Amino acid sequence: MQKLSKLTAALILAAAVAAPALAAPETFNVEPTHTFPRFSYNHLGYSVQLSRFDKTSGKVVLDKAAKTGSVDITIDTKSVSTGAATFNEHIQGEDFLDTAKYPTATFKSTKVVFEGDKPAKIEGNLTLKGVTKPVTLTVTSFQAMPHPMVKKDAIGANAFTTVKRTDFNMGKNAPYVGDEVRIDIAIEAIKE
């Protein structure tokens, strides 16, 4: 009986010591003033045009110990910012984003691939103009640390993918205006 009590006490102690080592998934809310999806494309061979969206929301779930996670992002497509009000309206029109019918674009991950302790690729589904296609975001930088101003844990990353406008029913003027569009996202998120 005494051996059983010692064994039980040892197991309880071992479980108590090991419990902090088992990390749980952490949820981070997108910080909208530092999260900007951008897109770029070739304009008639003259230049590469850069634009962005000013309103983004979403969540990132990260389990560092299990090396898993998820990303769920919503972009307000009416917040497109090209640098010119007339062109913003043009991009929001039926030939391109058609924001009257499709006011948001979304990315929902299906898998987060880690290299070492950091996410390297995020596989998922991108929905633009009512069309959903699989894409892979390549993560070019990732940081997880306490935020010095809000005093909470935070994460930040930069990632990119390339899509074809024609795949999302936005192919007007292709190929003269480039069909390939590079999407870059700079994201910061604060732990709930």
C-alpha atoms as one frame of an Amber mdcrd trajectory, in Angstrom:
protein
   0.000   0.000   0.000   2.846   2.372   0.860   4.516   1.613  -2.498   1.238
   2.410  -4.278   0.973   5.740  -2.436   4.560   6.655  -3.349   3.936   5.671
  -6.968   0.734   7.758  -7.069   2.529  10.749  -5.538   5.382  10.392  -8.045
   2.941  10.278 -10.971   1.077  13.354  -9.718   4.376  15.221  -9.279   5.562
  14.180 -12.750   2.277  15.321 -14.282   2.469  18.671 -12.478   6.024  19.260
 -13.717   5.209  18.204 -17.287   1.952  20.188 -17.578   3.593  23.589 -18.170
   5.712  22.048 -20.930   2.588  21.075 -22.866   1.620  24.232 -24.713  -1.938
  24.811 -25.746  -3.065  26.531 -28.918  -2.995  30.326 -28.595  -5.422  32.609
 -30.430  -4.301  35.962 -31.825  -6.607  38.679 -33.197  -5.463  40.562 -36.284
  -4.262  44.051 -35.377  -5.889  46.120 -38.162  -3.610  49.162 -38.041  -0.552
  47.028 -38.853  -2.057  44.418 -41.186  -2.168  45.221 -44.887  -2.689  42.860
 -47.807  -1.101  44.307 -50.946  -1.297  43.251 -54.560   0.938  43.992 -57.516
   0.717  43.327 -61.246   2.367  44.332 -64.506   0.646  47.286 -66.183   1.052
  47.093 -69.970   4.750  46.306 -69.553   5.414  49.858 -68.351   5.477  49.300
 -64.609   4.504  47.098 -61.692   1.515  48.658 -59.975   1.150  48.337 -56.196
  -2.125  48.662 -54.286  -3.409  47.584 -50.895  -6.483  46.999 -48.781  -6.909
  49.195 -45.707  -9.334  47.042 -43.678  -8.525  43.486 -42.619  -9.777  41.331
 -39.752  -9.281  37.772 -38.600  -7.662  35.322 -36.249  -4.509  33.238 -36.132
  -4.303  30.151 -33.932  -0.832  28.856 -33.171   0.303  25.789 -31.239   4.082
  26.105 -31.085   4.598  22.777 -29.309   2.494  20.759 -31.760   3.739  22.861
 -34.692   0.224  23.440 -35.977  -1.962  26.430 -36.540  -4.684  28.064 -38.539
  -5.265  31.392 -40.243  -8.654  32.942 -40.988  -8.513  36.365 -42.671 -11.262
  38.604 -44.063 -10.411  41.555 -46.305 -12.863  44.390 -46.907 -12.488  44.734
 -50.685 -14.198  48.142 -50.619 -11.127  49.379 -48.734  -8.897  48.980 -51.809
  -6.358  51.787 -51.998  -4.645  52.383 -55.334  -3.629  55.963 -54.650  -6.393
  57.431 -56.836 -10.119  57.592 -56.013 -11.132  57.055 -59.655  -8.986  53.948
 -59.928 -10.293  52.648 -56.578 -13.795  52.772 -58.088 -12.535  51.094 -61.280
 -10.985  48.183 -59.312 -14.214  47.843 -57.285 -16.307  47.566 -60.474 -17.912
  44.448 -61.984 -14.912  43.681 -64.213 -12.596  43.277 -61.248 -13.489  42.934
 -57.535 -17.237  43.622 -57.984 -17.484  44.877 -54.407 -21.233  45.555 -54.717
 -21.804  41.766 -54.876 -18.632  40.576 -53.121 -17.642  43.065 -50.385 -15.082
  40.723 -48.836 -12.297  38.368 -49.805 -11.240  35.572 -47.456  -8.339  33.258
 -46.798  -8.913  30.164 -44.668  -5.968  27.899 -44.015  -6.099  24.134 -44.355
  -2.547  23.444 -43.140   0.374  25.329 -41.606   3.785  23.859 -42.460   6.607
  24.547 -40.010  10.355  24.605 -40.577  11.929  24.330 -37.153   9.963  26.510
 -34.737   8.442  28.842 -37.316   5.673  28.612 -39.918   7.153  28.433 -43.432
   4.102  27.838 -45.617   0.382  28.237 -45.102  -1.857  26.218 -47.390  -5.458
  27.295 -47.711  -8.364  28.539 -49.768  -8.568  32.054 -51.148 -12.023  33.351
 -52.073 -12.205  36.363 -54.395 -15.299  37.506 -56.255 -17.170  34.381 -55.129
 -14.542  31.997 -56.535 -12.509  29.787 -54.173  -9.104  28.423 -55.190  -6.331
  26.700 -53.217  -3.208  28.814 -52.668  -0.029  28.497 -50.649   1.369  31.485
 -48.790   5.149  31.456 -48.439   6.169  32.985 -45.113   9.255  35.183 -45.505
   9.480  36.367 -41.877   7.846  35.433 -38.576   8.179  36.844 -35.065   6.516
  35.813 -31.789   7.250  37.863 -28.678   5.647  40.093 -26.058   4.389  43.340
 -27.583   6.275  46.218 -25.893   3.320  48.628 -25.984   0.202  46.543 -25.331
   2.002  44.200 -22.886   0.535  41.042 -24.433   2.053  38.279 -26.533   1.964
  39.092 -30.232   2.952  37.606 -33.555   3.887  39.150 -36.857   4.656  37.799
 -40.300   5.116  38.598 -43.946   3.926  36.162 -46.599   3.126  36.075 -50.304
   1.480  34.061 -53.057   0.816  34.537 -56.767  -2.585  34.011 -58.407  -4.095
  34.555 -61.859  -6.844  37.137 -62.237  -8.519  34.996 -64.871  -8.964  32.182
 -62.313 -11.163  34.538 -60.266 -13.254  35.996 -63.133 -11.281  39.248 -63.135
  -9.430  38.877 -66.414 -10.405  42.090 -68.189  -7.551  43.430 -70.345  -5.406
  40.314 -69.822  -2.781  39.662 -71.057  -1.991  43.342 -71.687  -2.510  44.062
 -68.019  -0.753  41.169 -66.302  -2.823  38.124 -65.469  -0.447  37.147 -62.661
  -1.015  39.062 -59.454   1.323  38.812 -56.501  -0.438  39.105 -53.146   1.702
  40.087 -50.158   0.432  40.357 -46.613   2.079  42.011 -43.664   0.241  40.876
 -40.540   0.443  41.591 -36.835  -1.853  39.938 -34.306  -2.303  40.261 -30.529
  -3.065  37.357 -28.194  -6.645  37.234 -26.889
